[in-house]
Amino acid sequence: MPLIGDDGKPLAAPQVKAKIVDIDERWSDPVDWQAIAKNAGRYSPFYFLASLDHKQDGFGSVVHADPDQSIYLNVFARTFVIGVGVTLFSLLLGYPLAYWISTLPVHRANLVMVLVLIPFWTSILVCVAAWIMLLQSKGLVNKALIGLPLGLLFNRVGVYISMTHILCPS
């Protein structure tokens, strides 16, 4: 332990520093100590700024993060766009179905409602596995598109299809 000497007594500050630097040379760099001191408080802006693709420079000013480290705002925007798209697709499928069910006689409406609600009892993992089987390159959907094999899996099209199915099981 760097804080205790060979005789078991606490070491003086210069001796502690020497032992720590012996363990790893990077401890002699003042920049590392400044980073520790800057983020040692109970609350630190580090993660908040990182989530907005910003950081603090050496003087404490907020600056944009390097382009190779700026990913979060793009991911937030993409997630928001996919969420809005899935919501719209679910509304486009759900409202006509709800209207149709409301026009049916009571006994038929109850039957259709049971058929609509049964997929909610299916695990999401089972649904995702089923969509992988359907959308893969040799799956049923691509077999139905005889001359046009499309890449429907592991891209946004597959995300829209499977998430819309999960939110609107009909």
Wavefront OBJ file of the C-alpha trace (Angstrom):
o trace
v 0.000 0.000 0.000
v 1.583 3.356 -0.986
v 0.391 5.217 2.131
v 2.166 2.924 4.610
v 5.912 2.454 4.867
v 7.817 -0.796 5.332
v 7.768 -0.236 9.088
v 3.935 0.024 9.108
v 3.863 3.767 9.819
v 2.172 6.365 7.580
v 4.453 7.989 5.016
v 5.018 11.703 4.498
v 3.484 13.371 1.414
v 6.671 13.364 -0.737
v 7.203 9.676 -0.020
v 3.575 8.865 -0.899
v 3.960 10.749 -4.192
v 7.152 8.853 -5.021
v 5.519 5.482 -4.308
v 2.441 6.324 -6.395
v 4.601 7.468 -9.324
v 6.590 4.221 -9.017
v 3.347 2.278 -9.458
v 2.342 4.218 -12.607
v 4.230 7.059 -14.253
v 0.999 8.772 -15.347
v 0.350 9.867 -11.740
v 3.092 12.475 -12.140
v 1.055 14.262 -14.843
v -0.783 17.304 -13.373
v -3.544 16.985 -16.017
v -4.706 13.708 -14.426
v -4.849 15.330 -10.998
v -6.756 18.298 -12.432
v -9.321 15.954 -13.980
v -9.760 14.180 -10.644
v -10.098 17.482 -8.763
v -12.549 18.867 -11.326
v -14.833 15.827 -11.049
v -14.344 15.050 -7.359
v -17.468 16.876 -6.192
v -20.819 15.266 -5.543
v -22.137 16.564 -8.871
v -20.089 16.774 -12.020
v -21.037 18.228 -15.403
v -18.955 15.595 -17.201
v -21.729 13.108 -18.099
v -24.331 15.795 -18.737
v -22.035 17.616 -21.160
v -21.000 14.333 -22.791
v -24.654 13.471 -23.427
v -24.985 16.775 -25.304
v -21.747 16.194 -27.270
v -19.871 18.852 -25.307
v -16.992 18.835 -22.844
v -15.008 21.190 -20.674
v -11.631 22.302 -21.903
v -8.611 22.802 -19.650
v -9.879 26.215 -18.560
v -13.354 24.971 -17.611
v -15.101 26.448 -20.647
v -17.784 24.362 -22.378
v -16.771 23.442 -25.937
v -18.020 20.990 -28.567
v -16.614 17.483 -28.288
v -14.364 16.122 -30.991
v -16.296 14.911 -34.067
v -15.225 11.295 -33.467
v -16.720 11.477 -29.948
v -19.942 13.299 -30.899
v -22.560 10.563 -31.184
v -25.235 11.225 -28.592
v -27.235 13.996 -30.263
v -27.365 11.967 -33.471
v -28.603 8.927 -31.539
v -31.199 11.047 -29.684
v -32.476 12.501 -32.971
v -32.622 9.083 -34.653
v -34.478 7.603 -31.679
v -36.980 10.462 -31.701
v -37.604 10.115 -35.453
v -38.124 6.344 -35.155
v -40.457 6.879 -32.185
v -42.561 9.399 -34.111
v -42.654 7.126 -37.174
v -43.715 4.075 -35.172
v -46.382 6.160 -33.403
v -47.779 7.349 -36.731
v -47.776 3.832 -38.210
v -49.524 2.519 -35.092
v -52.156 5.248 -35.340
v -52.682 4.545 -39.051
v -53.253 0.872 -38.306
v -55.009 1.186 -34.959
v -57.667 3.813 -35.583
v -59.294 2.159 -38.635
v -59.319 -1.145 -36.757
v -60.865 0.473 -33.682
v -63.504 2.163 -35.828
v -64.316 -1.116 -37.586
v -64.621 -2.925 -34.253
v -66.943 -0.186 -32.957
v -69.324 -0.774 -35.893
v -69.581 -4.549 -35.315
v -72.347 -6.186 -33.307
v -71.407 -6.802 -29.672
v -70.767 -10.550 -29.935
v -68.552 -10.166 -33.029
v -66.772 -7.123 -31.534
v -65.910 -9.172 -28.448
v -64.469 -11.934 -30.621
v -62.387 -9.504 -32.673
v -61.152 -7.797 -29.493
v -59.979 -11.147 -28.146
v -58.152 -11.805 -31.427
v -56.553 -8.346 -31.249
v -55.503 -8.742 -27.618
v -54.032 -12.252 -27.894
v -50.701 -10.947 -29.302
v -50.278 -8.834 -26.139
v -49.987 -12.085 -24.195
v -47.071 -13.182 -26.370
v -43.618 -12.365 -25.084
v -41.793 -9.571 -26.901
v -38.813 -11.908 -27.330
v -41.018 -14.394 -29.170
v -42.354 -11.594 -31.397
v -38.840 -10.374 -32.205
v -37.704 -13.916 -32.996
v -40.708 -14.346 -35.277
v -39.941 -11.088 -37.103
v -36.333 -12.182 -37.581
v -37.583 -15.383 -39.185
v -40.018 -13.485 -41.423
v -37.714 -10.647 -42.498
v -34.454 -12.503 -43.075
v -33.134 -12.827 -46.612
v -34.664 -16.309 -47.047
v -37.713 -15.570 -44.907
v -41.357 -15.596 -45.922
v -41.534 -11.899 -46.780
v -38.579 -12.035 -49.159
v -39.904 -15.278 -50.691
v -43.190 -13.475 -51.369
v -41.244 -10.701 -53.154
v -40.044 -13.277 -55.704
v -37.721 -11.122 -57.811
v -36.983 -8.360 -55.308
v -35.063 -9.696 -52.313
v -34.822 -6.784 -49.917
v -32.661 -6.257 -46.874
v -35.413 -6.026 -44.278
v -33.494 -7.218 -41.235
v -31.146 -5.243 -38.963
v -32.036 -1.885 -40.499
v -34.626 0.827 -39.974
v -37.283 -0.889 -42.070
v -37.141 -3.915 -39.796
v -37.194 -1.672 -36.726
v -40.301 0.137 -37.966
v -42.093 -3.120 -38.820
v -41.313 -4.925 -35.570
v -41.885 -1.932 -33.274
v -45.194 -1.133 -34.967
v -46.235 -4.752 -34.485
v -45.271 -4.632 -30.813
v -47.238 -1.420 -30.224
v -50.184 -2.301 -32.440
v -50.578 -6.091 -32.337
v -53.441 -6.392 -34.780
l 1 2 3 4 5 6 7 8 9 10 11 12 13 14 15 16 17 18 19 20 21 22 23 24 25 26 27 28 29 30 31 32 33 34 35 36 37 38 39 40 41 42 43 44 45 46 47 48 49 50 51 52 53 54 55 56 57 58 59 60 61 62 63 64 65 66 67 68 69 70 71 72 73 74 75 76 77 78 79 80 81 82 83 84 85 86 87 88 89 90 91 92 93 94 95 96 97 98 99 100 101 102 103 104 105 106 107 108 109 110 111 112 113 114 115 116 117 118 119 120 121 122 123 124 125 126 127 128 129 130 131 132 133 134 135 136 137 138 139 140 141 142 143 144 145 146 147 148 149 150 151 152 153 154 155 156 157 158 159 160 161 162 163 164 165 166 167 168 169 170
